[in-house]
């Protein structure tokens, strides 16, 4: 057997302070071109490897910086696509990747297993398959690209991408034994796929169907079986839930095996697949490791449009500034990026900057209310509060303590009650409530006491707006076929905490 010791590992043993994955000081390769260095246009090269796991093809594209100086050293950015997508296979001409390339970053854009030109089946970023493929790509880069920059012997490495392209960043961060990622910038991604697709033990059939279509014939048989069971029976087996958990950052958070890293999160509070609650969970987990972690909220998500910004803070410029600071060492480059920012509305420049992570601050009581969970659409509305003079912003995660009992005292509990709970808004003079965050409801299944979060919110409220708790017996917009099949009436009694704040919070800065 041949034992190969990687240079980055050997250097980590010899140099002080390396391998913490958090960026920062230390001895860094000069990122300035050598004097009188010849320059040329950067090249773009497709690379195909045989996976060390099972021999399947791994496809990726190496994109040198737009202007390449011979003898210079450059930080590397890993990029990957959304679910059902494919890599950036040519020189980018617009957007974030073009800006990074122009600023002197090398890029490797990856086709994840089962996508694009990569072989195998889609396992939703399984650490034993997609995870090993991604580590093999980084190994290849260190062995074959002589222009890579290092700090204290550790590769200067960042990553970018949204959704599935955010999940792959978490995967590498969690499993790379050499801790080569210095900083990450995940967008609209998950914390726990069990929550994403089976929150409250109720199957999110709308998104499961779209994922099944997106993965197509390349989706793994076990993944397909789980999606089909969820769609047809509104249940997932323990084994199916274990696969989702294994492929989630949440599992590593609970294991306690994560290390320090700098992370810039962009999430959409309007995203009904990976919502604001998942971003909070990611922030809390990664921030606890001691790195520089920031959470910014924008409008666009998996099923919502709008500006790629938080107020006047542009997303792409912020990510570029993030890496200028974390990888290139440009002091103060990321000073305009607040620790927290919440965009309000779909468009415009209304984004507020709280001085701490917003939590539920005001508590309201819900008196006993009867409802019959079933496949009907007749919701119950319970007023909570009316917004006073000056308006307000509601940003963060509402909380609920809710008791669900049989409507007839002493009667046996019947059926399988499922409720979909959201927050409504009714403007002065109107007689119709709209969900504060469109199509955002939290399902609850069964009898007894529930203490949990409702889906996150990020909205500006006007004086006179009435806020209510909305109880739905079914919610076909995102949970078609996932309602109760037996319409036994239940009584609901609850306490609701709302993250309500004064309307004059500071506005997000321009960058």
Beta strands, then each sheet from edge to edge (+ up, - down):
strand 1: 39-41
strand 2: 44-50
strand 3: 57-63
strand 4: 67-69
strand 5: 76-80
strand 6: 106-111
strand 7: 150-151
strand 8: 154-155
strand 9: 157-162
strand 10: 183-187
strand 11: 262-268
strand 12: 293-298
strand 13: 309-310
strand 14: 313-314
strand 15: 340-343
strand 16: 351-352
strand 17: 362-372
strand 18: 380-386
strand 19: 392-396
strand 20: 399-406
strand 21: 418-426
strand 22: 434-435
strand 23: 442-445
strand 24: 448-453
strand 25: 457-461
strand 26: 466-472
strand 27: 489-498
strand 28: 500-502
sheet 1: 1+ 4-
sheet 2: 2+ 3- 6+ 5+ 9+ 10+ 11+ 12+ 15+ 16-
sheet 3: 7+ 8-
sheet 4: 13+ 14-
sheet 5: 17+ 27- 20+ 24-
sheet 6: 18+ 26- 21+ 22-
sheet 7: 18+ 26- 21+ 23-
sheet 8: 25+ 19- 28+
end
